[in-house]
Amino acid sequence: DPSIALVITAALEAEEFSVAHCETLAERDRMLASQEFVALVTDVMLPDVDGIESLGRVREHHPALPIIILSAQNTLDTAVRASDT
C-alpha cells in the first residue's frame, strides 16, 4: 500500500535511517544485489508475488539480514508462515 509505505518511510527517516523504497520483487532483488542494507521491511502481499514465499531467495543471499514482515491480514496462518522463513 503506497500510503503505508510513505508513513513507514517518513518514520524511519525521522529516526535518521536512509530508506530505499521499491514496489516489486524485481526492484527489491536489484537493490539487494547492488547495495548493503541493515534491514528489509516488506509486506506479505506484493503486487507481483507473495512476500513470504519470496524471502527464501533473500535468506539464501543475505542470511544475516533482519527482515520485518508487515501484514494487514490478521491471521495466525500468516504469522506462522512468516516465522518459518
C-alpha positions, 0 to 999 in steps of 0.5 A: 500500500503506497500510503503505508509505505510513505508513513513507514518511510517518513518514520524511519527517516525521522529516526535518521535511517536512509530508506530505499523504497521499491514496489516489486520483487524485481526492484527489491532483488536489484537493490539487494544485489547492488547495495548493503542494507541493515534491514528489509521491511516488506509486506506479505502481499506484493503486487507481483508475488507473495512476500513470504514465499519470496524471502527464501531467495533473500535468506539464501543471499543475505542470511544475516539480514533482519527482515520485518514482515508487515501484514494487514491480514490478521491471521495466525496462518500468516504469522506462522508462515512468516516465522518459518522463513 
